[in-house]
C-alpha cells in the first residue's frame, strides 16, 4: 500500500482530460516544488483541448517569480481578459501546495493551505474539459475530489475500514473555532477511535467509548492544526494501532482497544469546514 510519505514525479508539461464535469464543492490539489532557477509556472483549466490553440481557458494561473506575482486571468473568444494580480507567496526551491475549489460563481484559490484569492467565473464551470500544468516546477501530486459536506457529518463506510485501509480527510478549522472531532464507529455504536482537537485547551484528545464508558484519555503532543488553515489528515488502520498523519507528518499512534476490523461508520463534528473524504 502506498503511504503518505511516498513521492512520485509527473512529467512536465502535464496534461489531463477530466473524466467527469467539475461540480461545485470539488477541489483540485496540486503539490510540487520549484527549483532555484524557477521563473514561472502555470496551472490552467481548458475547454476542448489542454493547450493554448485558440480554445477558451476559463482559468489561467501564472506563478511568476521573475515578477514576484501570481497572475489570474481567462481567455475567451480569442482574447485575454483583465488580469488579477497578487504578491507571490511561494519561494524558489521550496515545496508548494495549490488548491483550487470550485463554487457556483467563483474559484477560491489556496496557497500552502491559506486562502489566497477568489476568481469569479468568466466562463461556465461546465465548459471545463481539460487541465494543464507547465513551467519551472517538479510536480508530485494532482488530486481531484470532494464536494459540499454538511457538518455534523455522519456516514456508513462501505466495506468497513479494516486493517488494510486508510481514511483521508481534507478540512479547514474555522477561524474562531474551539473544537472538532472525528469518530470511527463500530456496528453497535461504540466509538473505537475518538480524535478531538481542542483549541481552547491546546490539546488533541484521543480516546474510545465502549458500552457507554469512556476509556483513558491520551493527549500527548502539540496541536498540529491552525485555525483558518487547511489540513490533510490520514488515519491508517494497522493491525495493532491507528497511525495518524497530519500534513504528511506522523502525529500519533493509538493502540486498538477493540476489534480493528469492526469499523462501519464515521462521524465528523464541530468547528470546521469539510472539503474531502476518501478511503484507500
MARRO-438944 format. One line per field, with one value per residue: residue in one letter; x, y, z of N, C-alpha, C in turn. Coordinates in steps of 0.1 Angstrom, whole numbers, plus 5000, padded with zeros to 4 digits. Layout:
<titis>
senu = A  ...
n_X = X  ...
n_Y = Y  ...
n_Z = Z  ...
ca_X = X  ...
ca_Y = Y  ...
ca_Z = Z  ...
c_X = X  ...
c_Y = Y  ...
c_Z = Z  ...
</titis>
This chain:
<titis>
senu = X  X  X  X  X  X  X  X  X  X  X  X  X  X  X  X  X  X  X  X  X  X  X  X  X  X  X  X  X  X  X  X  X  X  X  X  X  X  X  X  X  X  X  X  X  X  X  X  X  X  X  X  X  X  X  X  X  X  X  X  X  X  X  X  X  X  X  X  X  X  X  X  X  X  X  X  X  X  X  X  X  X  X  X  X  X  X  X  X  X  X  X  X  X  X  X  X  X  X  X  X  X  X  X  X  X  X  X  X  X  X  X  X  X  X  X  X  X  X  X  X  X  X  X  X  X  X  X  X  X  X  X  X  X  X  X  X  X  X  X  X  X  X  X  X  X  X  X  X  X  X  X  X  X  X  X  X  X  X  X  X  X  X  X  X  X  X  X  X  X  X  X  X  X  X  X  X  X  X  X  X  X  X  X  X  X  X  X  X  X  X  X  X  X  X  X  X  X  X  X  X  X  X  X  X  X  X  X  X  X  X  X  X  X  X  X  X  X  X  X  X  X  X  X  X  X  X  X  X  X  X  X  X  X  X  X  X  X  X  X  X  X  X  X  X  X  X  X  X  X  X  X  X  X  X  X  X  X  X  X  X  X  X  X  X  X  X  X  X  X  X  X  X  X  X  X  X  X  X  X
n_X = 5008  5005  5021  5016  5040  5053  5067  5061  5069  5055  5055  5064  5054  5023  4993  4958  4927  4895  4876  4851  4825  4833  4821  4804  4820  4840  4875  4907  4939  4972  5004  5039  5072  5096  5125  5158  5163  5138  5115  5088  5056  5026  4991  4963  4929  4911  4891  4879  4905  4938  4956  4970  4956  4938  4913  4889  4900  4891  4903  4934  4963  4992  5022  5047  5079  5098  5085  5075  5048  5015  4995  4962  4938  4917  4909  4889  4869  4890  4905  4924  4914  4909  4937  4941  4961  4984  5007  5033  5033  5050  5082  5113  5128  5115  5089  5055  5019  4990  4956  4925  4893  4861  4832  4797  4798  4824  4860  4879  4911  4938  4969  4995  4977  4965  4939  4940  4931  4900  4884  4862  4839  4843  4836  4814  4814  4809  4820  4846  4870  4895  4929  4960  4994  5024  5058  5085  5089  5087  5064  5044  5020  4986  4953  4919  4888  4862  4834  4804  4801  4779  4782  4774  4787  4778  4782  4779  4805  4813  4820  4835  4863  4888  4919  4936  4932  4929  4919  4913  4911  4902  4902  4893  4899  4876  4879  4874  4870  4866  4867  4869  4858  4866  4851  4854  4832  4818  4798  4778  4775  4795  4824  4853  4876  4882  4889  4900  4906  4913  4912  4907  4918  4943  4951  4951  4928  4926  4907  4884  4851  4832  4805  4791  4810  4838  4872  4907  4921  4942  4966  4991  5015  5019  4994  4987  4972  4959  4939  4917  4934  4940  4941  4955  4946  4954  4942  4956  4947  4962  4973  4978  4973  4960  4975  4982  4984  4993  4992  5013  5031  5039  5017  5005  5001  4976  4968  4949  4918  4898  4882  4899  4888  4862  4848  4825  4813  4814  4818  4819  4824  4818  4838  4846  4853  4845  4861  4869  4867  4881  4886  4912
n_Y = 4988  5022  5047  5078  5091  5085  5097  5108  5118  5137  5140  5170  5192  5188  5172  5167  5150  5157  5133  5135  5161  5191  5197  5220  5226  5208  5202  5208  5195  5204  5195  5201  5212  5239  5250  5264  5280  5287  5305  5308  5292  5275  5269  5256  5256  5242  5245  5221  5214  5206  5229  5259  5266  5283  5278  5283  5294  5289  5294  5307  5304  5320  5316  5337  5341  5358  5383  5384  5379  5365  5358  5359  5350  5348  5333  5340  5337  5343  5363  5376  5383  5407  5411  5397  5404  5395  5394  5370  5342  5320  5304  5303  5271  5256  5235  5235  5240  5241  5248  5246  5255  5248  5268  5277  5303  5311  5305  5296  5301  5286  5289  5270  5260  5282  5307  5324  5339  5349  5341  5352  5334  5336  5322  5294  5269  5243  5242  5234  5211  5200  5200  5216  5218  5236  5246  5259  5237  5209  5183  5167  5157  5154  5159  5154  5160  5157  5176  5195  5192  5184  5196  5188  5156  5124  5090  5058  5034  5019  4986  4987  4998  4983  4966  4970  4994  5030  5062  5093  5127  5159  5192  5224  5241  5263  5299  5310  5288  5264  5236  5203  5171  5137  5106  5071  5045  5016  4987  4985  5010  5019  5039  5034  5048  5080  5112  5143  5174  5203  5236  5254  5242  5237  5211  5177  5153  5118  5089  5062  5049  5026  5005  5027  5038  5060  5055  5057  5088  5100  5125  5135  5155  5183  5206  5200  5215  5246  5274  5284  5275  5251  5214  5182  5150  5117  5086  5057  5024  5000  4966  4966  4992  5025  5047  5081  5107  5141  5165  5151  5145  5122  5121  5108  5076  5053  5027  4998  4992  4976  4954  4958  4955  4959  4983  5005  5030  5066  5097  5132  5162  5195  5226  5232  5233  5210  5194  5172  5136  5104  5070  5046
n_Z = 5000  4992  5011  5030  5028  5005  4974  4941  4907  4882  4846  4829  4803  4821  4812  4812  4807  4820  4836  4845  4847  4864  4896  4917  4948  4946  4948  4934  4941  4941  4943  4946  4938  4934  4916  4921  4900  4890  4871  4861  4864  4854  4860  4845  4834  4808  4778  4755  4745  4760  4757  4744  4720  4709  4719  4745  4778  4809  4834  4841  4858  4867  4881  4890  4895  4885  4885  4910  4915  4914  4888  4877  4852  4823  4791  4764  4736  4718  4731  4758  4791  4818  4839  4872  4899  4924  4952  4951  4972  4973  4975  4957  4950  4970  4984  4973  4977  4960  4959  4944  4947  4935  4931  4927  4915  4915  4917  4945  4956  4972  4987  4999  5018  5028  5024  4994  4971  4955  4924  4902  4881  4846  4825  4819  4845  4837  4812  4813  4803  4803  4818  4825  4834  4836  4831  4852  4874  4897  4897  4919  4928  4918  4925  4923  4940  4965  4978  4987  5021  5048  5081  5114  5102  5092  5083  5069  5063  5034  5031  5053  5075  5075  5086  5064  5053  5048  5060  5046  5052  5043  5054  5070  5099  5116  5117  5141  5156  5182  5188  5173  5162  5153  5148  5147  5142  5156  5147  5167  5177  5194  5200  5185  5180  5190  5180  5189  5185  5205  5205  5225  5247  5239  5231  5218  5220  5224  5224  5234  5233  5250  5255  5266  5283  5287  5279  5290  5285  5260  5254  5246  5229  5207  5193  5160  5143  5128  5132  5106  5086  5062  5064  5058  5067  5076  5087  5094  5095  5112  5121  5149  5158  5153  5131  5129  5107  5099  5076  5062  5082  5108  5135  5158  5175  5182  5201  5194  5211  5208  5184  5154  5129  5130  5121  5110  5106  5103  5119  5119  5135  5148  5148  5119  5083  5060  5033  5018  5017  5018  5012  5012
ca_X = 5000  5013  5020  5016  5054  5058  5066  5064  5070  5048  5062  5060  5041  5013  4980  4949  4913  4887  4867  4837  4824  4836  4809  4807  4824  4852  4888  4919  4950  4984  5016  5051  5083  5103  5140  5163  5162  5124  5110  5073  5049  5012  4980  4952  4917  4908  4879  4881  4919  4946  4966  4966  4955  4927  4901  4888  4907  4883  4912  4949  4970  5006  5030  5058  5090  5105  5078  5070  5034  5007  4985  4950  4932  4909  4910  4876  4866  4902  4911  4926  4906  4916  4945  4941  4975  4986  5021  5035  5037  5059  5097  5121  5134  5107  5077  5043  5006  4980  4943  4915  4880  4851  4819  4788  4801  4838  4870  4887  4924  4945  4983  5000  4966  4959  4931  4949  4923  4888  4884  4849  4838  4840  4831  4807  4822  4806  4827  4860  4872  4909  4937  4974  5004  5036  5068  5097  5085  5085  5050  5044  5006  4974  4942  4905  4879  4854  4820  4799  4797  4773  4788  4780  4786  4778  4781  4785  4817  4810  4831  4843  4876  4897  4933  4943  4926  4932  4909  4919  4902  4907  4893  4899  4892  4870  4888  4870  4866  4872  4869  4862  4861  4864  4848  4853  4822  4815  4784  4769  4775  4806  4834  4866  4886  4877  4901  4893  4915  4907  4920  4905  4927  4956  4954  4943  4923  4923  4900  4874  4839  4827  4794  4788  4821  4850  4885  4917  4924  4956  4967  5004  5019  5013  4983  4992  4962  4958  4926  4917  4944  4936  4949  4953  4948  4953  4942  4959  4943  4972  4969  4978  4971  4958  4985  4976  4993  4987  5001  5024  5039  5032  5013  5004  4997  4966  4967  4935  4912  4887  4884  4901  4881  4847  4846  4815  4808  4823  4812  4828  4815  4825  4840  4855  4847  4850  4862  4871  4868  4885  4891  4921
ca_Y = 5000  5035  5055  5093  5097  5082  5108  5105  5130  5137  5147  5184  5196  5178  5175  5156  5153  5154  5122  5140  5175  5197  5201  5229  5220  5200  5209  5202  5197  5203  5196  5200  5221  5246  5249  5277  5288  5288  5318  5308  5280  5278  5259  5261  5249  5245  5240  5213  5207  5210  5237  5273  5266  5292  5275  5291  5290  5296  5299  5307  5309  5321  5319  5344  5345  5370  5395  5384  5380  5354  5364  5351  5355  5339  5335  5337  5342  5348  5374  5376  5392  5416  5403  5399  5402  5395  5390  5355  5338  5309  5307  5294  5259  5251  5228  5243  5234  5249  5242  5254  5249  5253  5271  5281  5316  5315  5296  5301  5296  5285  5287  5264  5258  5295  5313  5334  5348  5345  5345  5349  5327  5344  5312  5284  5258  5231  5242  5229  5197  5196  5207  5216  5224  5237  5256  5256  5230  5195  5181  5154  5151  5161  5151  5160  5153  5165  5181  5202  5182  5190  5193  5175  5147  5110  5082  5044  5031  5007  4976  4989  5004  4972  4969  4972  5007  5043  5073  5106  5138  5173  5201  5236  5246  5276  5309  5313  5275  5259  5221  5194  5157  5126  5094  5059  5039  5002  4984  4986  5024  5023  5047  5027  5059  5094  5121  5155  5186  5213  5248  5260  5236  5234  5197  5168  5142  5105  5080  5053  5047  5012  5003  5039  5043  5064  5049  5066  5098  5102  5139  5139  5161  5197  5206  5203  5223  5260  5280  5291  5270  5237  5203  5169  5141  5103  5076  5044  5013  4989  4955  4968  5005  5035  5057  5094  5116  5154  5172  5143  5142  5114  5128  5099  5062  5049  5013  4994  4988  4967  4947  4969  4952  4962  4998  5006  5043  5078  5109  5144  5172  5206  5239  5230  5231  5197  5196  5159  5124  5094  5057  5039
ca_Z = 5000  4992  5023  5027  5026  4991  4965  4927  4899  4869  4835  4826  4807  4825  4805  4815  4804  4831  4834  4848  4848  4877  4903  4928  4960  4944  4949  4928  4950  4933  4951  4939  4943  4924  4916  4924  4888  4885  4867  4861  4861  4852  4861  4835  4831  4794  4771  4743  4744  4771  4752  4741  4705  4705  4726  4757  4790  4820  4844  4839  4870  4864  4892  4884  4904  4879  4888  4924  4914  4908  4878  4873  4840  4814  4777  4759  4722  4712  4738  4772  4799  4827  4849  4886  4903  4939  4955  4951  4985  4972  4974  4948  4956  4981  4981  4973  4977  4955  4959  4937  4950  4926  4936  4916  4909  4916  4923  4956  4954  4984  4986  5011  5027  5033  5013  4987  4963  4948  4910  4897  4868  4834  4816  4827  4851  4829  4799  4815  4799  4804  4827  4821  4843  4828  4835  4860  4886  4898  4900  4927  4930  4913  4930  4923  4948  4975  4975  4999  5031  5060  5094  5116  5091  5096  5072  5069  5055  5026  5032  5065  5075  5080  5088  5052  5047  5054  5059  5043  5055  5040  5061  5075  5111  5115  5122  5155  5161  5195  5188  5163  5165  5143  5154  5140  5149  5155  5143  5178  5181  5202  5193  5187  5180  5191  5178  5193  5187  5213  5205  5238  5257  5233  5232  5210  5229  5218  5234  5229  5241  5249  5264  5273  5292  5281  5284  5294  5275  5256  5249  5244  5216  5204  5184  5147  5134  5130  5129  5093  5077  5059  5068  5053  5077  5073  5097  5088  5104  5111  5129  5163  5162  5143  5129  5124  5100  5097  5066  5058  5093  5118  5147  5170  5174  5192  5202  5194  5223  5204  5171  5144  5117  5132  5119  5099  5104  5105  5124  5120  5142  5154  5141  5107  5070  5054  5018  5012  5025  5009  5017  5003
c_X = 5009  5011  5020  5030  5060  5057  5069  5064  5063  5056  5056  5063  5031  4999  4971  4935  4904  4877  4853  4837  4827  4823  4813  4810  4836  4864  4899  4931  4963  4996  5029  5062  5089  5118  5145  5163  5148  5121  5095  5068  5034  5003  4968  4941  4913  4895  4884  4894  4928  4958  4961  4965  4943  4914  4901  4895  4900  4892  4927  4955  4985  5014  5044  5068  5097  5098  5073  5055  5028  4996  4974  4943  4923  4911  4897  4874  4879  4909  4913  4918  4915  4924  4941  4955  4976  5001  5022  5040  5047  5073  5103  5128  5127  5095  5065  5030  4996  4967  4933  4902  4869  4838  4810  4792  4816  4847  4876  4900  4932  4960  4989  4989  4960  4951  4939  4940  4911  4889  4870  4849  4835  4835  4824  4817  4821  4814  4841  4861  4886  4917  4952  4982  5017  5045  5079  5092  5087  5071  5049  5030  4996  4962  4929  4896  4871  4841  4817  4795  4790  4782  4778  4777  4786  4775  4785  4797  4815  4822  4839  4856  4886  4911  4942  4939  4931  4921  4916  4908  4909  4897  4901  4891  4887  4879  4886  4866  4873  4875  4863  4866  4858  4862  4847  4843  4821  4801  4774  4768  4787  4816  4848  4878  4880  4889  4895  4903  4907  4916  4919  4913  4941  4961  4946  4940  4921  4917  4891  4863  4833  4816  4790  4798  4833  4862  4894  4920  4939  4957  4981  5006  5012  5002  4988  4983  4963  4944  4927  4926  4941  4945  4945  4956  4946  4953  4944  4955  4953  4968  4968  4974  4966  4970  4979  4987  4986  4997  5014  5033  5032  5029  5012  5000  4987  4963  4952  4930  4900  4890  4887  4894  4866  4845  4836  4809  4817  4814  4823  4819  4824  4828  4850  4846  4854  4850  4864  4872  4871  4890  4900  4926
c_Y = 5012  5043  5070  5099  5094  5094  5103  5118  5128  5144  5161  5186  5185  5182  5163  5161  5149  5143  5125  5155  5180  5201  5211  5222  5212  5208  5201  5206  5195  5205  5194  5209  5228  5244  5263  5286  5291  5303  5319  5294  5283  5266  5265  5251  5253  5240  5233  5206  5214  5219  5251  5275  5275  5289  5282  5285  5296  5301  5296  5313  5308  5325  5324  5348  5357  5383  5396  5384  5366  5362  5355  5358  5344  5343  5331  5344  5349  5359  5371  5386  5401  5407  5407  5395  5403  5390  5375  5351  5326  5313  5298  5283  5253  5244  5238  5234  5244  5241  5251  5248  5256  5256  5275  5293  5320  5303  5303  5294  5297  5282  5282  5264  5271  5301  5324  5344  5342  5350  5341  5343  5337  5335  5301  5273  5245  5231  5236  5214  5192  5205  5206  5223  5224  5247  5250  5250  5215  5192  5167  5148  5160  5153  5159  5153  5163  5169  5190  5191  5190  5187  5197  5165  5133  5101  5068  5044  5018  4998  4977  4996  4994  4976  4971  4986  5019  5053  5086  5117  5151  5183  5214  5240  5260  5286  5312  5299  5272  5244  5215  5180  5148  5113  5082  5050  5024  5000  4987  5001  5028  5031  5040  5037  5072  5103  5135  5167  5197  5225  5255  5254  5233  5220  5189  5155  5129  5096  5070  5052  5033  5010  5015  5045  5047  5058  5060  5075  5098  5116  5144  5146  5175  5196  5209  5210  5238  5265  5287  5285  5255  5227  5191  5159  5126  5095  5063  5033  5001  4978  4958  4982  5014  5044  5069  5103  5129  5161  5165  5140  5133  5121  5119  5085  5059  5034  5009  4989  4978  4962  4958  4966  4953  4977  4999  5020  5054  5090  5120  5155  5184  5218  5237  5229  5219  5197  5182  5148  5113  5081  5051  5027
c_Z = 5000  5005  5020  5025  5012  4982  4950  4919  4886  4859  4833  4811  4811  4818  4809  4810  4816  4828  4836  4849  4863  4883  4914  4941  4959  4944  4941  4937  4941  4942  4943  4946  4931  4925  4918  4912  4882  4882  4867  4860  4861  4855  4853  4834  4817  4790  4758  4742  4755  4766  4749  4726  4700  4712  4739  4769  4802  4831  4840  4851  4867  4876  4887  4895  4899  4882  4903  4925  4911  4900  4875  4861  4834  4800  4770  4745  4716  4719  4753  4779  4808  4837  4863  4891  4919  4941  4956  4965  4985  4971  4964  4956  4967  4976  4981  4973  4972  4955  4953  4939  4941  4934  4924  4908  4909  4919  4935  4956  4968  4981  4999  5022  5033  5021  5007  4979  4957  4933  4905  4883  4857  4823  4824  4833  4843  4816  4801  4812  4802  4814  4822  4832  4836  4834  4844  4874  4885  4903  4907  4928  4924  4917  4929  4933  4957  4969  4986  5009  5042  5072  5105  5104  5097  5084  5075  5061  5047  5027  5044  5064  5082  5081  5076  5046  5055  5051  5057  5045  5051  5046  5065  5088  5110  5122  5137  5162  5174  5195  5176  5167  5153  5150  5144  5148  5146  5151  5154  5183  5189  5193  5195  5186  5179  5190  5179  5196  5194  5213  5219  5249  5252  5234  5222  5218  5220  5228  5226  5238  5239  5260  5273  5282  5284  5287  5289  5283  5272  5249  5247  5230  5215  5194  5170  5137  5138  5125  5115  5083  5075  5063  5060  5064  5072  5085  5091  5099  5102  5121  5144  5168  5150  5143  5123  5119  5097  5088  5063  5070  5103  5130  5159  5166  5185  5191  5202  5207  5221  5190  5160  5131  5118  5132  5108  5097  5108  5109  5124  5124  5146  5144  5130  5094  5064  5039  5011  5021  5015  5016  5007  5010
</titis>
